[in-house]
């Protein structure tokens, strides 16, 4: 196709439509055709001619010496000396065409928008999944001072301990000899919330009943 006066809105519109699908005026590398239209424009166009503006900035990025070295077939002239461009139609099935301009501003903005949408969708999906809470099952041996210790009262005191992430379970008395029993009590703790060392210290604060506390079993749930 041929462009008329590229300084007119109609000429700019035709040029903009052509550059929407082509990297250069003719072929796949800068040529004399690009230089002719570049000189005819004189400056980047104002208005909504994004493809022309992109092409113009690309051609302007070359040094004057580089542009003067471009060769190509002579261009036909319109009446009045206005340059025209004879552009070979881009083959519809040409899969090897490479856009040497790279990504323009509009393409970059679209890629960033899509990326942001994907990240937001992933974060929303992930936030809906319940967080896995690490828990442990702990079996404690709570030993009294002697056989005269009130074991029911001792257990009652132990169960008064309340901590976020602590749940008391079953208990039983286990003989240790000489008529003395120890309190064996189960509890479930959330690992991030409950320190087992702190729990032992709290139990041992009941000095009238408790001689010591040992961990009989410790299992991750």
C-alpha positions as CSV (number, residue, x, y, z in Angstrom):
1,X,0.0,0.0,0.0
2,X,1.1,3.6,-0.4
3,X,0.8,6.5,2.0
4,X,-0.1,10.0,1.0
5,X,1.1,13.1,2.8
6,X,2.2,11.8,6.3
7,X,1.8,15.3,7.7
8,X,-2.0,15.0,7.2
9,X,-4.4,13.2,9.6
10,X,-5.4,10.7,6.9
11,X,-1.8,10.0,6.0
12,X,-0.8,9.5,9.6
13,X,-3.8,7.2,10.2
14,X,-2.8,5.0,7.3
15,X,0.8,4.9,8.4
16,X,-0.3,4.1,12.0
17,X,-2.5,1.2,10.8
18,X,0.4,-0.2,8.8
19,X,2.9,0.0,11.6
20,X,0.5,-1.8,13.9
21,X,1.5,-5.0,12.1
22,X,4.9,-4.1,10.8
23,X,8.2,-3.2,12.4
24,X,9.5,-1.2,9.5
25,X,8.2,0.6,6.4
26,X,9.8,-2.1,4.1
27,X,11.2,-5.5,5.1
28,X,12.5,-6.4,8.5
29,X,15.4,-4.0,9.0
30,X,15.7,-0.2,8.8
31,X,16.0,1.0,5.2
32,X,15.9,4.0,3.0
33,X,12.1,3.8,3.1
34,X,12.1,4.4,6.9
35,X,14.5,7.3,6.5
36,X,12.3,8.9,3.8
37,X,9.2,8.8,6.0
38,X,11.2,9.8,9.1
39,X,12.4,12.9,7.3
40,X,9.0,13.7,5.9
41,X,7.5,13.6,9.5
42,X,10.2,15.8,10.9
43,X,9.1,15.1,14.5
44,X,7.0,12.6,16.5
45,X,3.3,13.0,15.7
46,X,0.9,14.4,18.2
47,X,-2.3,12.7,18.9
48,X,-3.4,9.1,19.0
49,X,-0.8,7.6,16.7
50,X,0.9,5.2,19.2
51,X,2.5,2.9,16.5
52,X,3.9,5.8,14.5
53,X,5.3,7.4,17.7
54,X,6.9,4.1,18.7
55,X,8.4,3.7,15.2
56,X,9.6,7.3,15.2
57,X,11.4,7.0,18.5
58,X,13.1,3.8,17.3
59,X,14.4,5.4,14.1
60,X,15.4,8.5,16.0
61,X,17.5,6.3,18.4
62,X,20.0,5.6,15.5
63,X,22.9,8.0,15.0
64,X,22.6,10.3,11.9
65,X,25.6,8.4,10.4
66,X,23.9,5.1,10.9
67,X,20.7,6.4,9.2
68,X,22.7,7.8,6.3
69,X,24.2,4.4,5.7
70,X,20.9,2.7,5.1
71,X,20.4,1.6,1.5
72,X,17.3,0.5,-0.4
73,X,15.4,0.9,-3.5
74,X,14.5,4.5,-4.6
75,X,11.1,5.6,-3.5
76,X,8.4,6.8,-6.0
77,X,7.3,10.4,-5.7
78,X,3.8,11.8,-5.5
79,X,2.9,14.9,-7.4
80,X,4.3,18.0,-5.7
81,X,7.3,16.1,-4.4
82,X,5.6,14.4,-1.5
83,X,7.3,11.1,-0.6
84,X,5.3,7.9,-0.7
85,X,6.2,4.5,0.6
86,X,5.5,1.2,-1.3
87,X,5.3,-1.4,1.5
88,X,5.3,-5.1,0.8
89,X,2.3,-6.7,2.4
90,X,3.2,-8.8,5.4
91,X,2.5,-12.5,4.7
92,X,-0.4,-13.7,6.8
93,X,1.3,-17.0,7.5
94,X,4.7,-15.7,8.3
95,X,5.4,-17.2,11.7
96,X,9.1,-16.1,11.7
97,X,8.5,-12.4,11.8
98,X,10.3,-10.9,14.7
99,X,9.4,-7.5,16.2
100,X,12.7,-5.8,16.5
101,X,11.2,-3.0,18.5
102,X,10.7,-5.2,21.6
103,X,7.8,-4.5,23.9
104,X,6.3,-1.0,23.7
105,X,4.9,0.9,26.6
106,X,1.3,-0.3,26.0
107,X,2.5,-4.0,25.9
108,X,4.6,-3.5,29.1
109,X,1.6,-2.0,30.9
110,X,-0.7,-4.9,29.8
111,X,1.9,-7.5,30.9
112,X,2.3,-5.9,34.3
113,X,-1.5,-5.7,34.7
114,X,-1.9,-9.4,33.9
115,X,0.9,-10.3,36.2
116,X,-0.6,-8.3,39.1
117,X,-4.0,-10.0,38.5
118,X,-2.4,-13.4,38.6
119,X,-0.5,-12.6,41.8
120,X,-3.7,-11.2,43.4
121,X,-5.7,-14.3,42.4
122,X,-3.1,-16.6,43.8
123,X,-2.9,-14.7,47.1
124,X,-6.7,-14.8,47.4
125,X,-6.8,-18.5,46.7
126,X,-4.0,-19.2,49.2
127,X,-5.7,-17.0,51.9
128,X,-8.8,-19.2,51.8
129,X,-6.9,-22.3,52.8
130,X,-6.8,-22.9,56.5
131,X,-3.4,-22.6,58.1
132,X,-1.9,-25.8,59.4
133,X,-1.6,-25.6,63.2
134,X,1.2,-27.7,64.6
135,X,0.2,-29.6,67.7
136,X,1.7,-32.0,70.1
137,X,0.3,-34.6,72.5
138,X,2.2,-34.6,75.8
139,X,1.9,-37.1,78.7
140,X,3.1,-35.7,82.0
141,X,4.2,-37.5,85.1
142,X,3.3,-35.3,88.1
143,X,5.0,-36.7,91.3
144,X,3.8,-35.9,94.8
145,X,5.9,-35.5,97.9
146,X,4.7,-38.6,99.7
147,X,1.8,-41.0,100.2
148,X,-0.1,-38.5,102.2
149,X,-0.5,-36.0,99.4
150,X,-4.1,-35.5,98.3
151,X,-3.9,-36.6,94.7
152,X,-7.4,-35.5,93.8
153,X,-6.6,-32.0,95.0
154,X,-3.3,-32.0,93.2
155,X,-5.0,-32.9,89.9
156,X,-7.6,-30.2,90.6
157,X,-4.8,-27.6,90.9
158,X,-3.0,-28.8,87.8
159,X,-6.2,-28.5,85.7
160,X,-6.7,-24.9,86.9
161,X,-3.7,-23.9,84.6
162,X,-5.1,-22.2,81.5
163,X,-3.0,-21.2,78.6
164,X,-4.0,-20.2,75.0
165,X,-3.4,-23.4,73.0
166,X,-3.5,-25.8,76.0
167,X,-6.2,-28.5,76.3
168,X,-6.2,-31.0,79.2
169,X,-7.1,-34.6,78.6
170,X,-7.5,-37.9,80.5
171,X,-5.6,-38.7,83.6
172,X,-4.9,-41.6,85.9
173,X,-2.9,-42.5,89.0
174,X,0.1,-44.8,88.6
175,X,1.7,-46.6,91.5
176,X,5.4,-45.9,92.0
177,X,6.0,-47.8,95.2
178,X,5.7,-47.5,99.0
179,X,2.1,-46.6,98.6
180,X,2.9,-43.5,96.5
181,X,1.1,-42.8,93.3
182,X,2.0,-40.3,90.6
183,X,-0.5,-38.4,88.5
184,X,-0.2,-39.2,84.8
185,X,-2.1,-36.6,82.8
186,X,-2.5,-36.0,79.1
187,X,-2.6,-32.7,77.4
188,X,-2.6,-31.3,73.8
189,X,-0.7,-28.1,73.1
190,X,-0.3,-25.8,70.1
191,X,3.5,-25.7,69.5
192,X,3.7,-22.0,68.7
193,X,1.6,-20.9,71.6
194,X,2.6,-23.2,74.5
195,X,6.1,-23.8,75.9
196,X,6.2,-27.2,77.6
197,X,9.0,-25.9,79.9
198,X,6.8,-23.0,81.1
199,X,3.9,-25.5,81.6
200,X,6.1,-27.7,83.8
201,X,7.2,-24.6,85.8
202,X,3.6,-23.6,86.4
203,X,2.7,-27.1,87.7
204,X,5.7,-27.1,90.0
205,X,4.5,-23.8,91.5
206,X,1.9,-25.9,93.5
207,X,4.6,-26.7,96.0
208,X,2.3,-28.1,98.6
209,X,1.4,-31.0,96.3
210,X,4.0,-31.3,93.5
211,X,7.6,-32.5,94.0
212,X,8.5,-32.6,90.3
213,X,7.1,-32.9,86.7
214,X,8.5,-35.1,84.0
215,X,7.6,-35.7,80.4
216,X,6.6,-39.3,80.0
217,X,5.7,-39.0,76.3
218,X,5.8,-36.3,73.6
219,X,4.3,-36.8,70.1
220,X,3.7,-34.5,67.2
221,X,0.1,-34.6,66.0
